[in-house]
């Protein structure tokens, strides 16, 4: 896959049970993408 970086809230981090640097699988709607 392609490495990506995501910004999430601390609450979401706790709820998902992941930590900074954890590997996850990501899926999203293309129409919801914002490029910076």
C-alpha positions in Angstrom: 0.0 0.0 0.0 0.8 3.7 0.0 2.0 5.2 3.3 -0.4 7.9 4.5 -0.6 10.2 7.5 -3.9 11.0 9.3 -4.8 13.5 12.0 -7.3 12.2 14.5 -8.5 13.4 17.9 -7.1 12.0 21.2 -10.5 10.6 21.9 -10.5 8.7 18.6 -7.0 7.4 19.4 -8.2 6.0 22.7 -11.4 4.6 21.3 -9.6 2.8 18.5 -7.0 1.4 20.9 -4.0 2.5 18.7 -0.9 4.5 19.4 1.2 7.0 17.4 3.1 5.0 14.7 0.7 2.0 14.7 0.0 0.4 11.4 -3.7 0.3 10.3 -5.8 -0.3 7.2 -7.5 2.8 5.8 -10.6 3.2 3.7 -12.4 6.3 2.6 -14.7 7.9 0.0 -12.7 9.7 -2.7 -15.1 12.6 -2.6 -14.2 13.1 1.1 -10.5 13.7 0.4 -8.9 17.1 1.1 -5.4 17.6 -0.3 -3.1 20.0 1.5 
